[in-house]
């Protein structure tokens, strides 16, 4: 009996002796410890760390800076409309992907969603994770497979769209099974005059440029070719969103984008350096033998789940796990496209209190709900169901693929 009573105390004592450090600090320290413990010299270790830290940072900067600028600009727009309730639900996956942020998509569409807020929340979450150019593009860049022959934007867009429909539906079904949310019907859509169309104009421009790029290909004119690439199209959308923002708010949008980009670039750099040191010492071709594509996908899924549960933030999870997983994907025979979506699906688990999205939805859609356990069950449970449904479909596709 005394042992049973002392057990929680022992666990608490152990936790008190474990340093409470940010993820980026843990990755830097682990990279140094693994490198020195593996026999690397000081100069060699610093060289490997430097090479790993700088890998793909420029590409991430070109993605994240305009993405967060777009998100900050759109968060300042009012998209309420009398007829927008169901429309926002249908638009939520596209908004989550286009805004590169489920939080911003939810915050922008919530005033018009009324009693459909929970459906919209799961839609924005699924769209951000699975629809290009959000999660799939960020992960593909981190894995170093973006733009390769097998990983073209059209392929990622098609696969993500096909996965999104059943995954989104699974979340909506879980939310409906959980019962009516007490606060979800209290806010009805306000009157509006087409602000929703105006808010989505940057996404239409981005989609138009990407489609045009796919049709005409490279022109040989640098400026035009850049705008027809995903990064250039994203930047054009961000510039348009800034022009739609009042002049006095534009600097705040840019400052917000710089702060969010800077912190994530540090996480990405640390994760890349950790991956470079680790893979320089561990023979991953032995850990992941040829022909282990299915097991690799399950491993990537599980690895991402661990990162997400520890980190909370979906964007930080993408940024941290992809560079670490890149050598695993390269050493295996898994399809690069399937590897991208295995990581994207792993990041669904879960919408918990260490995720900002949890508190955004909890304080809005669940405003009058007093039982915290019920909120966790609906949001976290729905995200887990979405991940399982999506992963089962991905594995089935992998098994059937010739």
C-alpha positions, 0 to 999 in steps of 0.5 A: 500500500505504501508503495502504491502511494509513493509511486506518484510522488516518485514520478513527480520527483523525477519530473522535477529533476528533468530540465524543462527546456524548449524543443529547440534546445533539446535538439541542439543539446542532443545533437552535440551529445550524440556527435561527441559521444559518437566520436566526432571531433570538435571541428568536425561536429561543428562543421556537420552542425553548420551544414545541417542547420543551413539546409533548406532554410532559404526555401522555408523562409520563402514559404513561411514569410509570405504565409504568415503575412497572408495569415496576419492580413486575412485575420483583420478582415470581416467575412461575416455573411447572412448566407455564409454559414454552410459556405464557410464549412465547405470553404474551411479546408481550402481556407486552412490550406490557403492561409497555411494556418488552421487557427487563422482560417477558423478565426476568419470564418467563425463569425459566419459559421454559426452552428456549424463551427465544429464542422468548420474546425475539423475542416480547417484542420484537415485542409491545413494538414493535407491540402497543398500548399500547406502541410504537404509543401512544407513537409516535402521541402523539409524532406528534400523531395519537393520538385522531384519527378515523383513529387510534383505539385499536381500530385500532392494537390490531387492526393491531398484532396482525395484524402481530405474528403474522408478524413474531414468527414470522419472528424465531422461524424465524430463531432456530431456523435459527441453531441451538440455544443452548447455555445455553437448555436449562440452566434448566428451569422451577421449581415455581410455583402460579399466580404467572404469573396474578397477575403478569398481573392488572394487564394484565387490569384494563387490558384490561378498562377499555379494552374497557369504555371502548370499549363505553360511551364517555364517561359525563360523570363525570371520574374514570370517563372518565379510567380508561376512557382508555388513560392512566387504564387504564395508571395503574390497572394500575400502582397494582394492580401496586404493591399486589402489591409488598411495602410496603418495595419500593414506594418503590424502584419509584416512584424507578426510574420517576421516574428513567427517565421524567425522562431520557426526557422530556428526550430527548422535549423536545429532539427536539420542539424540534429538530423545531420549529426544523427544520420552521420553516425547511424547507418539508416540503410540498415535500420530501414532495409530495402523493401520496407516501404510500408513499415517506413510509413508507419514509423514516420507516422509514429515519429510525427505523433511523438513530435506533435504530442511533445510540441503541440504546434502543428507548424512546429511539428512539420518544421522539426520532424521533416528534416529528421525524417529526411534521411529515413525516407531517402534510405527506404523504398517508400514512395516520397508522396506517401512519406509526405502524407504519413507525416501529415497524418501523424501530425493530426494527433491530437488537438490537445491543450498544448495546441493553440488551436484547442484553445481557439476552438474551445473558447469560441465553439465551446464557450458555454461548455463547463466540462473540460473533459468533454471538450478534450474528448470531442476535439482530441478524439476527432483528430485521432479518428481523422488520423486513423482513417487517413492512415488506413487509406494511405496504407491501403493505397500503398499496398495496392500500388503496383 
